[in-house]
Amino acid sequence: MFILSSGGMSSAVIMASLIELDPLSTLPVHLTYLLLSFVAAMGGMFAAMFLWTDPAPQATRIETYLAEMFRRARASSTLTGSLMLITMFVSLCVVYWFAPWRVLVSSDSTNLTRIAVSPDGRLAASGSLAGEVHVWDLANGTDDRIGRHNSDVVALTFGPDRELWSAGRDGRICFDPIDPERSITLQSPDDLQSNRVYWLEVEGAGRCRAIQGGRWVRYDADTASGAIVDSQLPKLPTFVIEEGVLRWGEFPVVSITPSSDGRWILVATGFRVGLWDAERQQWEWQQSRTDTVYLASFSPNGAGVIVTSTTGLHWLERSTGEERDARKLRSATNVELIPGTNEWLLGDRSRLIRAGAIRNW
């Protein structure tokens, strides 16, 4: 009974650790982890049984009792114990080699705010509350800090040649190619009422467009400047600007994300998410939330909306805003599909995780 109960307790601890490292997997995957964890934990108990030596003379009564228990079990269960040890070794190999996760960053002080993946799926970028921008090699998990903003990073995007655009909360936009010596800081238009950048997308070599201060702005690295281009792009919702802060209702806007065709605009505050129809100039739906929202974006196939919040990842129907699926996590800030794979890059407040496929997402 002692071995069984200890094995159960140990497997529960291992199970909890695996779920924490692999937050995107579904219940069947976690149940598989539980089975493997239990077998591994039981193997560990039998390993202790076979490797236990006689206690020292000053051993406690508990140590003496355990030694006697293991001695008796060892005398009667050699074959069983050997099989358990072999099973434990195979199980650990399966968990190590096939578990669909890799933690690239794990630090309580990192405070990730935004992530992006290059079009070729080989690089990732992360920004933090401290203003640091890192570029990661997804093949081996190595990184190189290539920049720093004066405020927390609020937008990141890669270009076709893996050049990186980034924006800080203060409106400072940087064009950072892989060669840091070519880094350029671009000047925002003077007639913006708010400099806060909510979204960036590369349009071509050295050019990108942004949603900044509730306006469309196009930036050119050659001139190191930007120009407002509202008349050329889909009309955004009207926001109230108070002391340089965009507000939708009573709360500040935290994200504005257009669909790939520009027809739909996702808007999120800390406690509300809405879908704006840019063609008909009206809200398709609005949803109040009890958790704190960090970001709302469209799913890769365009059929859904992914909301990251303090309670994890939430998949909503694009047409109705109804929640269909969720992945619980302590505090999810970003999620991006890695191009050319079925894997996802997940960012939460202190970790950057490469995770396995999310069914139906």
VENDA-V399227 format. One record per pair of residues at least 12 apart in sequence whose ideal C-beta (glycine too) atoms are under 6 Angstrom apart, sorted by sequence separation. I is the first residue (numbers start at 1). J is the second residue. D is the distance in Angstrom with one decimal. If there is no record, write none. Layout:
i:I j:J d:D
i:I j:J d:D
//
This chain:
i:55 j:67 d:4.9
i:123 j:135 d:5.8
i:124 j:136 d:4.4
i:155 j:167 d:4.1
i:164 j:176 d:4.6
i:199 j:211 d:4.3
i:274 j:286 d:4.0
i:314 j:326 d:4.9
i:114 j:127 d:4.5
i:132 j:145 d:5.9
i:133 j:146 d:6.0
i:153 j:166 d:5.9
i:154 j:167 d:5.6
i:173 j:186 d:4.6
i:197 j:210 d:5.4
i:198 j:211 d:4.7
i:207 j:220 d:5.3
i:215 j:228 d:5.4
i:216 j:229 d:5.1
i:255 j:268 d:4.6
i:265 j:278 d:5.6
i:295 j:308 d:4.8
i:305 j:318 d:5.5
i:334 j:347 d:4.0
i:112 j:126 d:5.3
i:113 j:127 d:5.4
i:124 j:138 d:5.6
i:133 j:147 d:4.2
i:163 j:177 d:4.5
i:216 j:230 d:5.1
i:254 j:268 d:5.4
i:273 j:287 d:5.0
i:293 j:307 d:6.0
i:294 j:308 d:4.8
i:304 j:318 d:5.5
i:313 j:327 d:4.3
i:333 j:347 d:5.0
i:18 j:33 d:4.5
i:52 j:67 d:5.9
i:113 j:128 d:5.9
i:153 j:168 d:6.0
i:154 j:169 d:5.1
i:197 j:212 d:4.8
i:206 j:221 d:3.8
i:215 j:230 d:5.7
i:254 j:269 d:5.9
i:263 j:278 d:5.9
i:303 j:318 d:5.8
i:312 j:327 d:5.2
i:333 j:348 d:5.9
i:342 j:357 d:4.0
i:112 j:128 d:5.6
i:113 j:129 d:5.8
i:132 j:148 d:5.5
i:206 j:222 d:5.7
i:253 j:269 d:5.7
i:254 j:270 d:6.0
i:263 j:279 d:5.7
i:272 j:288 d:5.4
i:293 j:309 d:4.9
i:312 j:328 d:4.4
i:332 j:348 d:5.2
i:111 j:128 d:5.2
i:131 j:148 d:5.1
i:151 j:168 d:4.4
i:152 j:169 d:5.2
i:171 j:188 d:5.1
i:216 j:233 d:4.4
i:292 j:309 d:5.9
i:312 j:329 d:3.9
i:331 j:348 d:5.1
i:15 j:33 d:5.9
i:52 j:70 d:4.3
i:110 j:128 d:5.8
i:111 j:129 d:4.0
i:131 j:149 d:3.8
i:151 j:169 d:4.1
i:251 j:269 d:3.8
i:271 j:289 d:5.5
i:291 j:309 d:4.3
i:292 j:310 d:4.5
i:331 j:349 d:4.5
i:15 j:34 d:4.8
i:149 j:168 d:3.3
i:151 j:170 d:4.5
i:194 j:213 d:3.5
i:248 j:267 d:5.9
i:251 j:270 d:5.5
i:291 j:310 d:5.0
i:313 j:332 d:5.1
i:329 j:348 d:5.9
i:131 j:151 d:5.9
i:150 j:170 d:5.7
i:193 j:213 d:5.8
i:251 j:271 d:6.0
i:291 j:311 d:4.4
i:312 j:332 d:5.2
i:49 j:70 d:4.3
i:192 j:213 d:4.3
i:248 j:269 d:5.3
i:310 j:331 d:5.4
i:15 j:37 d:4.8
i:270 j:292 d:5.2
i:313 j:335 d:5.9
i:14 j:37 d:3.9
i:129 j:152 d:4.4
i:149 j:172 d:5.8
i:270 j:293 d:5.7
i:273 j:296 d:5.0
i:49 j:73 d:5.2
i:50 j:74 d:5.8
i:171 j:195 d:2.6
i:308 j:332 d:4.3
i:49 j:74 d:5.6
i:214 j:239 d:4.6
i:268 j:293 d:4.9
i:308 j:333 d:5.6
i:11 j:37 d:4.1
i:127 j:153 d:2.5
i:11 j:38 d:3.8
i:147 j:174 d:5.9
i:234 j:262 d:4.3
i:268 j:296 d:4.0
i:127 j:156 d:5.5
i:147 j:176 d:5.2
i:11 j:41 d:4.1
i:146 j:176 d:5.6
i:167 j:197 d:3.7
i:266 j:296 d:4.7
i:10 j:41 d:3.6
i:50 j:81 d:5.6
i:125 j:156 d:5.0
i:104 j:136 d:5.7
i:214 j:246 d:5.3
i:133 j:166 d:5.3
i:186 j:219 d:5.2
i:7 j:41 d:4.4
i:146 j:180 d:4.9
i:273 j:307 d:5.9
i:287 j:321 d:4.6
i:7 j:42 d:4.0
i:46 j:81 d:4.2
i:165 j:200 d:5.2
i:285 j:321 d:4.1
i:104 j:141 d:4.8
i:184 j:221 d:5.4
i:189 j:226 d:5.4
i:300 j:337 d:4.7
i:7 j:45 d:5.1
i:46 j:84 d:4.4
i:47 j:85 d:5.8
i:186 j:224 d:5.1
i:187 j:225 d:4.7
i:188 j:226 d:5.7
i:6 j:45 d:5.5
i:113 j:152 d:5.3
i:114 j:153 d:5.3
i:123 j:162 d:5.8
i:125 j:164 d:5.5
i:189 j:228 d:5.3
i:237 j:276 d:4.9
i:259 j:298 d:5.5
i:294 j:333 d:4.7
i:113 j:153 d:5.3
i:116 j:156 d:4.0
i:118 j:158 d:4.2
i:184 j:224 d:5.6
i:255 j:295 d:4.7
i:257 j:297 d:5.0
i:43 j:84 d:4.7
i:116 j:157 d:5.4
i:119 j:160 d:5.8
i:255 j:296 d:5.5
i:3 j:45 d:4.5
i:42 j:84 d:5.8
i:43 j:85 d:5.5
i:114 j:156 d:4.8
i:116 j:158 d:5.6
i:155 j:197 d:4.9
i:154 j:197 d:5.7
i:157 j:200 d:4.4
i:159 j:202 d:4.0
i:165 j:208 d:5.1
i:235 j:278 d:5.6
i:43 j:87 d:5.9
i:118 j:162 d:4.9
i:157 j:201 d:5.9
i:234 j:278 d:3.7
i:43 j:88 d:2.3
i:155 j:200 d:4.5
i:157 j:202 d:5.9
i:211 j:256 d:4.9
i:175 j:221 d:4.3
i:315 j:361 d:6.0
i:194 j:241 d:5.3
i:39 j:87 d:5.3
i:40 j:88 d:5.0
i:193 j:241 d:4.8
i:194 j:244 d:4.8
i:40 j:91 d:4.7
i:39 j:91 d:4.7
i:40 j:92 d:5.5
i:194 j:246 d:5.7
i:36 j:91 d:4.5
i:198 j:255 d:5.8
i:199 j:256 d:5.7
i:198 j:256 d:4.0
i:199 j:257 d:5.6
i:36 j:95 d:5.4
i:22 j:101 d:4.2
i:21 j:101 d:5.1
i:121 j:338 d:4.8
i:121 j:339 d:4.2
i:115 j:334 d:4.4
i:117 j:336 d:4.8
i:121 j:340 d:4.6
i:114 j:334 d:5.9
i:119 j:339 d:5.8
i:112 j:333 d:5.9
i:115 j:336 d:5.9
i:117 j:338 d:5.5
i:124 j:345 d:5.5
i:126 j:352 d:5.5
i:117 j:345 d:5.6
i:115 j:345 d:6.0
i:115 j:347 d:4.3
i:112 j:347 d:4.5
i:111 j:349 d:5.9
i:110 j:350 d:5.2
i:108 j:350 d:5.1
i:107 j:350 d:5.7
i:106 j:351 d:5.0
i:105 j:351 d:5.7
i:105 j:352 d:4.1
i:103 j:351 d:5.7
i:104 j:352 d:4.4
i:103 j:353 d:5.5
i:102 j:354 d:4.4
i:101 j:355 d:5.1
i:100 j:356 d:2.6
i:24 j:327 d:5.5
i:23 j:329 d:4.5
i:24 j:355 d:4.2
i:26 j:359 d:5.8
i:24 j:358 d:5.2
//
